Amino acid sequence: MSVLDQDAQPITLNQFASDNYAGICPEAMQAMQAANSGFVSSYGDDLWTERACEQIRQLFECDCQVFFVFNGTAANSLALAALCRSYHSVICHDLAHVETDECGAPEFFSNGTKLLHVHGPAGKFDLAEVERMITRRSDIHYPRPRVLSLTQATEVGTVYTPAEISAASELAHRYGLRVHMDGARFANAVASLGVAPADISWRAGVDVLCLGGAKNGLAIGEAVVFFDRELAYEFEYRCKQAGQLASKMRFISAPWIGMLEGGTWLNNARLANDCAALLAQELAAIDGVRIMYPRQANSVFVEMPEAVADRLRAAGWRFYSFIGSGGARFMCSWQTTREDVLQLVEAVKKAGSENN
């Protein structure tokens, strides 16, 4: 990320506002460049897209149906729309991205499906609250619960374990609900838990996964993965109608090959998680700074004096304070280095010392 000085010259800063700030990782860029040769069939009818889909099937050890869309908002919204009718409802955590940061897109693309949100500690469901929401009413005047939507990793950087996902899925399926997973940072959850991708998706009861790519090192593009192929019926028409069918699909799908075939997707996630672990460790040792949630993926949420935060921003640092339930979020990416982390830590110490 760059900001401009008074002479309009770019000043490069190490930034922690979002993993979206990072660039395209070399493996993804090389795969995109490799696809930029000759003439290739359009709209996904090409060998690059077929190969990328097959890589995802191998990754999940499952004959899943895969669709590529431009971004996470489209992935989540269209996936939920495919699972619901307009009179249905989706149960999600009150901090879920689909509730707080999609600008009403899930409701828009489903023609009115209502989001019902429940509380839970550290960004995770309280399953007793979920069950109460499912069973609170069954009359025709109330939107019928149809989907349980989990976020992995959560909006506050915690991670659902396989057992937690299985318990949530069992509850949902017992009442006839489908299970959707917003996996914008799914790779970080896999790296954190040290499990196979299948263990926190279809083996744990997830029906549809929106698999994130942009936050893991791609330029653009998320994958909607239907583990139950019947749920994907006519999904391609939803993508087309919503403007999500890329004419030159190979440039969205090919970078996935570069990420998946050599394990780059997991290496990127591990690096981001490790940098966040170092950042949490260093920040926790600073007086006046408190870690708000367990650091389990690639983000660190902290409470610090407002004056300290203001000084950091004035010094050119970028971070969000509206995500989660207050505090400041520092997000690490595949491009973050140990030196970047230590530079930020020193900046926080300096800003804090001026408070004394």
QUILINDA-V361556 format. One record per run of one state. SS is the DSSP state (h for helix, s for strand, l for the rest). FROM is the first residue (numbers start at 1). TO is the last residue. If there is no record, write none. Layout:
# QUILINDA-V361556
[[SS	FROM	TO] [SS	FROM	TO]]
This chain:
# QUILINDA-V361556
[[l	1	1] [s	2	4] [l	5	9] [s	10	12] [l	13	18] [h	19	21] [l	22	25] [h	26	34] [l	35	46] [h	47	60] [l	61	64] [s	65	69] [l	70	71] [h	72	83] [l	84	87] [s	88	93] [l	94	96] [h	97	100] [l	101	104] [h	105	109] [l	110	113] [s	114	118] [l	119	120] [h	121	123] [l	124	126] [h	127	135] [l	136	143] [s	144	151] [l	152	161] [h	162	174] [l	175	177] [s	178	183] [l	184	185] [h	186	193] [l	194	196] [h	197	200] [l	201	201] [h	202	204] [l	205	207] [s	208	211] [l	212	213] [h	214	216] [l	217	221] [s	222	226] [l	227	228] [h	229	232] [l	233	234] [h	235	241] [l	242	249] [h	250	260] [l	261	263] [h	264	284] [l	285	289] [s	290	291] [l	292	298] [s	299	303] [l	304	305] [h	306	314] [l	315	319] [s	320	320] [l	321	327] [s	328	331] [l	332	337] [h	338	353] [l	354	356]]
